[in-house]
């Protein structure tokens, strides 16, 4: 994995050869077992069938990918909550939590459709890489899968060493002893309740959707 890290750090981004080398394969990835029952992963990205311990197969990965797509397209993870238990409740109640008319109002129909094809029942979910790659979402702007691995990134960071982190934001302060506990702010100066929803190093939010949610909570 050191070669993989070095390749990412020096900006070569040779994904095909790097990932193949890191996996110790010649481009062939072993197919996972048909059904598993272990619950492993970040809570916000777990598929409902994992949380409910109903058994799962490879399609749960497309649910997790759908959560990542949601963050990138809409700016937030819809299942986030203050505690892991609340996250799990949101995931189990995903049909009520996923307010598609609200969440997809400012993205393209193709983007909306691919989200719905990943964040759905396992039987209706995208089931293969070929199905994923052929979705109309990826046919926009002349993108082709055949050349994507050879395309030059729009920005290649210039780093001083393998441990140069100058392109990253400062880490989130997780030391409770250093937190500033101030008096509550006046009602007319309340902070944005959604200001801390972004994950570390991921600062984009689609604020219009969050403002609608915020207004609904302030009625």
C-alpha positions, -999 to +999 in steps of 0.1 A: +000+000+000+030+023+003+033+025-034-004+033-037+000+062-012+031+075-030+013+074-063-016+094-049+007+119-032+029+126-062-001+133-084+004+106-110-030+091-103-023+060-123-054+043-109-055+011-130-019+000-123-019+014-088-051-003-076-042-036-093-008-035-076-023-027-042-047-056-045-020-080-056-039-090-086-037-088-124-069-068-127-092-096-114-111-090-082-125-120-064-163-120-063-177-118-028-197-145-012-234-145-021-248-135+013-231-122+044-244-111+079-215-092+095-222-055+102-191-036+093-187-001+080-195+036+088-231+038+101-242+065+076-233+044+046-248+011+057-276-004+037-309-011+054-305-049+050-272-047+069-287-027+098-318-050+100-295-081+099-315-095+070-284-108+051-269-089+022-250-093-010-229-071-033-257-047-040-253-032-006-221-016-020-243+004-045-264+017-015-232+029+001-221+045-032-255+061-034-249+078-001-216+092-014-233+104-045-259+121-024-232+140-005-215+150-037-247+160-056-268+174-028-243+183-001-253+161+028-259+126+039-297+122+045-292+096+073-269+117+095-280+121+132-265+129+166-261+093+177-254+060+159-288+047+171-306+076+154-286+070+123-297+034+122-334+045+128-331+068+098-317+040+077-344+016+087-370+043+079-353+053+046-386+054+027-398+083+049-363+100+052-356+102+015-377+131+004-369+129-033-389+159-045-370+180-020-335+165-022-334+163-060-350+196-070-318+212-082-301+183-099-306+168-133-331+141-140-302+117-148-286+125-114-319+120-096-325+087-113-291+072-105-296+082-068-330+064-068-315+034-085-289+030-057-309+041-026-338+017-030-349-019-023-321-045-030-343-061-057-345-028-076-310-016-070-282-015-095-266-049-096-235-048-117-207-025-128-219-027-163-254-015-153-238+013-133-215+024-161-242+024-187-265+047-168-274+079-187-259+100-159-224+091-172-233+099-209-233+136-202-206+160-214-191+134-237-175+113-210-163+078-220-153+050-197-127+038-222-105+068-217-114+080-182-084+063-165-060+080-189-074+114-186-053+141-170-067+154-138-078+191-140-055+198-110-024+180-098-012+191-064+025+200-060+037+184-028+070+189-010+072+154+005+052+122+011+037+138+043+029+172+028-007+180+040-008+216+029-037+210+006-059+197+034-080+218+058-071+218+094-083+187+112-116+190+132-108+196+169-120+166+188-105+175+221-134+183+245-112+201+270-104+228+244-140+234+233-155+269+240-188+265+258-205+299+254-238+312+266-268+305+242-271+331+215-301+353+212-329+340+190-323+366+163-286+355+162-290+318+162-264+298+144-273+277+114-284+243+128-270+227+098-236+243+100-219+212+113-234+186+090-205+186+066-180+158+071-143+166+078-126+179+046-159+180+028-173+215+030-198+216+001-235+219+009-265+225-013-278+251+010-312+256-008-324+222+002-311+226+038-327+260+041-361+244+033-355+218+059-345+244+084-375+265+078-398+235+083-382+230+117-387+267+127-425+269+121 
